Amino acid sequence: MAIKSIDQINLKEKRVLIRVDFNVPLDDKQNITDDTRVRAELPTINYALSQNARVILMSHLGRPKGKIKPEMSLKPVSQHLAQLLKREVKLASDCIGPDVEQMVNEMRPGDVLLLENLRFHPEEEKNDPEFGRKLAALADIYINDAFATAHRAHASNVAILAFVPEYGAGYLLREEVESFHKAMENPARPLVAIMGGAKVSGKLDALENIIKRVDKVVVGGGMAFTFLKAKGYQVGKSLVEDDLIETAKNIMKAAQERQVEFLLPLDCVVAPSLDPAAPTTIQPVDKIPADGMGLDIGPQTRALFTQALKDAKTIVWNGPMGVFEMEPFSKGTQVMVETVAQSSAFTFVGGGDTDTALAKWNAMDKMSYVSTAGGAFLEMLEGKKLPAIEALQKGV
């Protein structure tokens, strides 16, 4: 990766401003319900502290849309981070301004300060240069470790770079980019992509890009029914995007022309409604009744998909195989989680629902790399340039 890494920069006793991703879920009592993103930032934070740096952290939380919303304060994160780091983490009342500058000036080596929610200011999402300059004024060195926001050109990850003396990538961002490169740019083959989730529309660009790179594509989840209908099957009440039928045909044709195996379900778990109490049957995909909907892949499909992964040297996975949150429709995703977990391939997994599935079946630590990002991960699969990564590369 042609980006300077945090461990290639002299941080000793410097003011190190780190863009982290603390966009964590909170319950009604402002308790963090999943601290994965906080823990993912610890290696970068701890490295900076090991260099006796003055560590200033900045993040967004939720979508306050440029307005101060107390329920989206980073206070719960500052308290939880203090427990994880076993040291005080002060929370600033804002992310810019005289009060914040005074808090930074009073910091001693080894101190940690968390700035308040960046998105309380509309200028953040507008990538406003002046807002970027004000953030940069707090730092001697800027580190971007928030890969999950890398697909957005915001002041805290793009505009700021014009005003900081030195900058680089944190360990999390570096690992995300390097893992993607290993999986998609220079993979061990065969490379198999597993694509699932509800809709083709959300994965369309990713599918079109993946076809050019992989050896096999396994398609499950609700999105499979648009492809099945494109093949001429009647799929009952299953989720179909009729406006993408022709696009689905073109994707399958492109796969055929490139000699890429394009595997669709052979059978599925069918129910009359999306209800865990509804009666279910296993039906071949060409025999789905008019009043039924496919809500998970069936046993023949599980066997087909499992077999397709056996010789894989690299697996990229985005999206579940069914409505796995409901027990009657979870078996397909569970089997795929277990199969990928047991594979000796390099396994690169991303997407919120996929991560949730891995956690449900205790397989997080069995993957080679699990992305912390949703949109940024998908945009990389689409072959798009990420503004924050591009900005970091310009300084090399």
C-alpha positions as CSV (number, residue, x, y, z in Angstrom):
1,M,0.0,0.0,0.0
2,A,1.6,3.3,-1.1
3,I,0.6,5.1,2.1
4,K,2.8,5.9,5.0
5,S,1.9,3.8,8.0
6,I,1.7,5.1,11.6
7,D,4.8,3.1,12.6
8,Q,6.9,4.9,9.9
9,I,6.2,8.3,11.5
10,N,8.0,9.8,14.6
11,L,5.1,10.3,17.1
12,K,7.2,10.9,20.2
13,E,5.5,13.5,22.4
14,K,3.7,14.9,19.3
15,R,0.0,15.8,19.1
16,V,-1.4,12.9,17.1
17,L,-4.9,13.5,15.8
18,I,-6.5,10.1,14.8
19,R,-9.7,9.8,12.8
20,V,-11.2,6.7,14.3
21,D,-14.6,5.0,13.7
22,F,-16.5,5.0,17.0
23,N,-19.9,4.9,15.2
24,V,-21.2,2.2,17.6
25,P,-24.8,1.1,18.3
26,L,-26.4,2.5,21.5
27,D,-29.5,1.3,23.3
28,D,-32.2,3.6,24.9
29,K,-30.0,4.0,28.0
30,Q,-27.0,5.1,26.0
31,N,-25.2,1.8,26.6
32,I,-22.9,0.5,23.8
33,T,-24.4,-2.8,22.5
34,D,-21.5,-3.8,20.3
35,D,-18.0,-2.4,20.9
36,T,-16.3,-4.2,18.0
37,R,-15.4,-0.9,16.3
38,V,-13.9,0.6,19.5
39,R,-11.8,-2.5,20.1
40,A,-10.7,-2.5,16.4
41,E,-9.0,0.9,17.0
42,L,-7.0,-0.2,20.1
43,P,-3.9,-1.3,18.3
44,T,-3.4,2.1,16.6
45,I,-4.3,4.0,19.8
46,N,-2.0,1.9,22.0
47,Y,0.9,2.3,19.5
48,A,0.6,6.0,19.7
49,L,0.5,5.8,23.5
50,S,3.6,3.6,23.5
51,Q,5.4,6.5,21.7
52,N,4.4,8.8,24.5
53,A,2.2,10.8,22.1
54,R,-0.6,13.2,23.0
55,V,-3.5,11.2,21.5
56,I,-6.5,13.2,20.2
57,L,-9.3,11.1,18.8
58,M,-12.1,12.2,16.5
59,S,-15.2,10.4,15.2
60,H,-18.8,10.7,14.2
61,L,-21.7,8.9,15.8
62,G,-25.0,8.4,14.1
63,R,-26.6,10.9,11.7
64,P,-27.2,14.2,13.6
65,K,-27.2,16.0,10.2
66,G,-25.2,19.0,11.4
67,K,-27.1,19.6,14.6
68,I,-26.2,19.0,18.2
69,K,-28.1,16.0,19.5
70,P,-27.3,14.9,23.0
71,E,-28.3,11.3,22.4
72,M,-25.5,11.1,19.7
73,S,-22.8,12.4,22.1
74,L,-19.6,10.4,22.2
75,K,-19.7,10.4,26.0
76,P,-20.6,6.7,26.3
77,V,-17.7,5.9,24.0
78,S,-15.2,8.0,26.1
79,Q,-16.3,6.1,29.2
80,H,-16.0,2.7,27.6
81,L,-12.7,3.5,26.0
82,A,-11.3,4.6,29.3
83,Q,-12.1,1.1,30.7
84,L,-10.5,-0.6,27.7
85,L,-7.3,1.6,27.9
86,K,-7.2,1.6,31.7
87,R,-6.5,5.3,31.7
88,E,-8.5,8.5,31.7
89,V,-10.1,9.6,28.4
90,K,-11.3,13.2,28.5
91,L,-14.2,14.2,26.3
92,A,-14.2,17.7,24.7
93,S,-17.4,19.6,24.5
94,D,-16.8,20.2,20.8
95,C,-14.4,19.2,18.1
96,I,-13.1,22.7,17.2
97,G,-12.9,26.1,18.9
98,P,-11.0,27.8,21.7
99,D,-12.1,25.5,24.5
100,V,-10.9,22.4,22.5
101,E,-7.6,24.1,21.6
102,Q,-7.0,24.9,25.3
103,M,-7.7,21.2,26.3
104,V,-5.2,20.1,23.6
105,N,-2.6,22.7,24.8
106,E,-2.9,21.3,28.3
107,M,-2.3,17.7,27.3
108,R,0.7,15.9,28.5
109,P,2.5,13.0,26.8
110,G,0.3,9.9,27.2
111,D,-2.9,11.8,27.6
112,V,-6.0,10.8,25.6
113,L,-8.7,13.3,24.5
114,L,-11.8,12.4,22.5
115,L,-13.4,15.2,20.5
116,E,-17.2,15.5,20.4
117,N,-19.2,14.2,17.4
118,L,-17.8,15.6,14.2
119,R,-21.2,15.5,12.5
120,F,-22.6,18.0,15.0
121,H,-21.1,20.4,12.4
122,P,-22.6,20.4,8.9
123,E,-19.2,21.4,7.5
124,E,-17.9,17.9,8.2
125,E,-20.0,16.1,5.6
126,K,-19.6,19.0,3.2
127,N,-15.8,18.4,3.2
128,D,-15.4,22.1,4.1
129,P,-11.8,23.2,3.8
130,E,-12.1,25.7,6.7
131,F,-13.5,23.1,9.0
132,G,-10.6,20.8,7.9
133,R,-8.1,23.6,8.7
134,K,-9.6,24.0,12.2
135,L,-9.3,20.3,12.9
136,A,-5.7,20.3,11.6
137,A,-4.8,23.1,13.9
138,L,-5.0,20.6,16.8
139,A,-2.4,18.3,15.3
140,D,1.3,17.8,14.6
141,I,0.5,14.5,12.9
142,Y,-2.7,13.2,11.4
143,I,-3.6,9.5,11.2
144,N,-6.6,8.1,9.4
145,D,-7.8,4.8,10.9
146,A,-11.5,5.0,9.9
147,F,-11.8,2.8,6.9
148,A,-15.5,2.5,7.3
149,T,-15.8,6.2,6.3
150,A,-13.2,6.0,3.5
151,H,-15.8,6.1,0.8
152,R,-17.0,9.5,1.9
153,A,-15.1,12.8,1.2
154,H,-15.5,14.5,4.5
155,A,-13.5,17.2,6.2
156,S,-12.0,14.9,8.8
157,N,-10.6,12.5,6.2
158,V,-10.0,14.6,3.0
159,A,-10.0,18.4,3.5
160,I,-7.9,18.1,6.6
161,L,-4.9,16.7,4.7
162,A,-4.2,20.0,3.0
163,F,-3.3,21.5,6.4
164,V,-1.5,18.9,8.4
165,P,2.4,18.7,8.4
166,E,2.5,14.9,8.2
167,Y,0.0,12.1,7.9
168,G,-0.5,8.4,7.4
169,A,-2.7,5.4,8.0
170,G,-3.4,3.6,11.2
171,Y,-3.2,-0.2,11.6
172,L,-6.9,-0.9,11.0
173,L,-7.1,1.1,7.7
174,R,-3.9,-0.4,6.5
175,E,-5.0,-3.9,7.2
176,E,-8.4,-3.3,5.5
177,V,-6.7,-2.1,2.3
178,E,-4.0,-4.8,2.3
179,S,-6.5,-7.6,2.9
180,F,-8.6,-6.4,0.0
181,H,-5.6,-6.2,-2.2
182,K,-4.6,-9.8,-1.2
183,A,-8.2,-11.0,-1.9
184,M,-9.1,-9.2,-5.1
185,E,-6.0,-7.7,-6.7
186,N,-3.5,-10.4,-6.2
187,P,-5.4,-13.5,-5.1
188,A,-4.4,-17.1,-4.7
189,R,-6.7,-19.0,-7.1
190,P,-9.4,-20.3,-7.4
191,L,-11.0,-17.1,-6.1
192,V,-14.7,-17.6,-5.1
193,A,-17.1,-14.8,-4.4
194,I,-20.2,-15.4,-2.2
195,M,-22.8,-12.7,-2.8
196,G,-26.0,-12.7,-0.8
197,G,-28.5,-10.3,0.8
198,A,-31.8,-9.0,-0.2
199,K,-31.5,-7.0,-3.4
200,V,-29.5,-7.1,-6.6
201,S,-29.6,-3.3,-6.9
202,G,-27.4,-2.9,-3.8
203,K,-24.8,-5.3,-5.2
204,L,-25.1,-4.6,-8.9
205,D,-21.9,-2.7,-9.4
206,A,-20.0,-5.1,-7.2
207,L,-21.3,-8.1,-9.2
208,E,-20.3,-6.5,-12.5
209,N,-16.8,-5.8,-11.2
210,I,-16.4,-9.2,-9.5
211,I,-17.2,-11.1,-12.7
212,K,-14.0,-9.7,-14.2
213,R,-11.8,-11.0,-11.3
214,V,-13.1,-14.2,-9.9
215,D,-13.3,-17.9,-10.9
216,K,-16.6,-18.6,-9.3
217,V,-19.6,-16.7,-8.0
218,V,-22.1,-18.1,-5.6
219,V,-25.3,-16.2,-5.3
220,G,-27.9,-16.7,-2.5
221,G,-30.3,-14.6,-0.5
222,G,-33.2,-12.7,-1.8
223,M,-31.1,-11.3,-4.7
224,A,-30.9,-14.8,-6.2
225,F,-34.6,-14.7,-7.3
226,T,-34.1,-11.9,-9.7
227,F,-31.5,-14.1,-11.5
228,L,-33.7,-17.1,-11.3
229,K,-36.6,-15.2,-12.8
230,A,-34.2,-14.0,-15.5
231,K,-33.6,-17.6,-16.3
232,G,-37.4,-18.1,-16.9
233,Y,-38.4,-19.6,-13.5
234,Q,-41.6,-18.7,-11.8
235,V,-40.6,-17.7,-8.2
236,G,-43.9,-17.0,-6.6
237,K,-43.9,-14.2,-4.1
238,S,-40.1,-14.3,-3.7
239,L,-38.3,-10.9,-3.7
240,V,-37.7,-9.9,-7.3
241,E,-36.5,-6.6,-8.9
242,D,-38.3,-6.8,-12.2
243,D,-36.5,-3.7,-13.5
244,L,-33.2,-5.6,-13.2
245,I,-34.2,-8.8,-15.1
246,E,-32.3,-7.7,-18.2
247,T,-29.3,-6.6,-16.1
248,A,-29.3,-10.0,-14.4
249,K,-29.3,-11.7,-17.8
250,N,-26.3,-9.6,-18.9
251,I,-24.4,-10.4,-15.8
252,M,-24.9,-14.1,-16.3
253,K,-23.9,-13.8,-20.0
254,A,-20.7,-11.9,-19.0
255,A,-19.9,-14.7,-16.5
256,Q,-20.4,-17.3,-19.2
257,E,-18.2,-15.4,-21.7
258,R,-15.4,-15.1,-19.1
259,Q,-15.9,-18.8,-18.2
260,V,-16.7,-17.8,-14.6
261,E,-18.9,-20.4,-12.8
262,F,-22.1,-18.6,-11.8
263,L,-23.9,-20.7,-9.2
264,L,-27.6,-20.1,-8.3
265,P,-29.8,-22.0,-5.8
266,L,-31.3,-25.3,-6.9
267,D,-33.9,-25.4,-4.1
268,C,-35.1,-23.2,-1.3
269,V,-37.0,-23.0,1.9
270,V,-40.5,-21.7,1.0
271,A,-43.1,-20.2,3.3
272,P,-46.3,-18.3,2.5
273,S,-45.1,-15.3,4.5
274,L,-42.0,-13.9,6.3
275,D,-43.0,-15.3,9.6
276,P,-41.0,-17.7,11.8
277,A,-44.3,-19.5,12.7
278,A,-45.3,-20.0,9.0
279,P,-45.3,-23.5,7.6
280,T,-42.3,-24.3,5.5
281,T,-41.5,-26.7,2.6
282,I,-38.4,-27.4,0.5
283,Q,-39.1,-26.7,-3.1
284,P,-36.9,-26.9,-6.3
285,V,-36.5,-23.3,-7.7
286,D,-38.6,-24.2,-10.7
287,K,-41.5,-25.4,-8.5
288,I,-42.1,-22.5,-6.1
289,P,-45.8,-22.2,-5.7
290,A,-47.5,-18.9,-6.7
291,D,-48.4,-18.1,-3.0
292,G,-44.9,-19.0,-1.7
293,M,-41.7,-17.1,-1.2
294,G,-38.2,-18.4,-1.0
295,L,-36.6,-17.3,2.3
296,D,-33.4,-19.5,2.5
297,I,-31.4,-21.8,0.3
298,G,-32.4,-25.5,0.5
299,P,-30.3,-28.7,1.2
300,Q,-29.3,-29.3,-2.4
301,T,-28.1,-25.8,-2.7
302,R,-26.1,-26.0,0.5
303,A,-24.4,-29.1,-0.9
304,L,-23.7,-27.3,-4.2
305,F,-22.3,-24.2,-2.6
306,T,-20.2,-26.1,-0.1
307,Q,-18.7,-28.2,-2.9
308,A,-18.0,-25.0,-4.9
309,L,-15.8,-23.7,-2.0
310,K,-13.8,-26.9,-1.5
311,D,-11.0,-26.0,-3.8
312,A,-11.0,-22.3,-3.1
313,K,-7.7,-20.6,-2.2
314,T,-9.4,-17.2,-1.7
315,I,-13.0,-16.5,-0.6
316,V,-14.7,-13.1,-0.6
317,W,-18.1,-13.0,1.1
318,N,-20.7,-10.3,1.3
319,G,-24.3,-11.0,2.2
320,P,-26.3,-13.8,3.9
321,M,-28.1,-16.7,2.2
322,G,-31.5,-16.1,3.7
323,V,-33.4,-14.4,6.5
324,F,-31.0,-15.9,9.0
325,E,-32.4,-13.8,11.9
326,M,-35.4,-16.2,11.9
327,E,-34.6,-19.7,12.9
328,P,-36.6,-21.5,10.1
329,F,-34.6,-19.6,7.5
330,S,-31.2,-19.6,9.0
331,K,-29.7,-23.0,8.0
332,G,-28.3,-21.8,4.7
333,T,-26.3,-19.0,6.2
334,Q,-25.2,-21.2,9.1
335,V,-23.9,-23.8,6.7
336,M,-22.0,-21.2,4.7
337,V,-20.5,-19.7,7.9
338,E,-19.3,-23.1,9.0
339,T,-18.0,-24.0,5.5
340,V,-16.0,-20.8,5.2
341,A,-14.8,-21.1,8.8
342,Q,-13.3,-24.5,8.1
343,S,-11.7,-23.5,4.8
344,S,-8.0,-23.2,4.5
345,A,-8.5,-20.4,1.9
346,F,-7.7,-16.7,2.6
347,T,-11.2,-15.6,3.7
348,F,-12.2,-11.9,3.4
349,V,-15.6,-11.1,4.8
350,G,-17.5,-7.8,5.0
351,G,-21.0,-6.3,5.3
352,G,-23.0,-5.7,8.4
353,D,-25.4,-8.6,8.0
354,T,-22.5,-11.0,7.2
355,D,-20.6,-9.9,10.3
356,T,-23.7,-10.4,12.4
357,A,-24.0,-13.9,11.0
358,L,-20.4,-14.7,11.8
359,A,-20.9,-13.5,15.4
360,K,-24.1,-15.5,15.7
361,W,-22.2,-18.8,15.0
362,N,-19.0,-17.8,16.8
363,A,-16.9,-17.7,13.6
364,M,-15.4,-14.2,13.7
365,D,-12.0,-15.4,14.7
366,K,-12.0,-18.2,12.1
367,M,-11.9,-15.8,9.2
368,S,-8.6,-14.4,7.8
369,Y,-10.1,-10.9,7.9
370,V,-13.4,-9.4,8.8
371,S,-14.0,-5.9,7.5
372,T,-15.4,-3.4,10.0
373,A,-16.9,-1.5,7.1
374,G,-20.2,-1.8,5.1
375,G,-20.3,0.9,2.4
376,A,-16.6,1.2,2.0
377,F,-16.1,-2.5,1.7
378,L,-18.9,-2.7,-1.0
379,E,-17.4,0.2,-2.9
380,M,-14.0,-1.5,-3.0
381,L,-15.8,-4.6,-4.4
382,E,-17.3,-2.3,-7.0
383,G,-13.8,-1.3,-8.1
384,K,-14.4,2.4,-7.0
385,K,-11.7,4.7,-5.7
386,L,-12.2,5.7,-2.1
387,P,-11.7,9.4,-1.5
388,A,-10.0,9.1,1.9
389,I,-7.6,6.5,0.6
390,E,-6.9,8.6,-2.5
391,A,-6.2,11.6,-0.3
392,L,-3.6,9.6,1.8
393,Q,-1.9,8.3,-1.3
394,K,-1.3,11.8,-2.8
395,G,1.2,12.6,0.0
396,V,3.4,9.6,-0.8
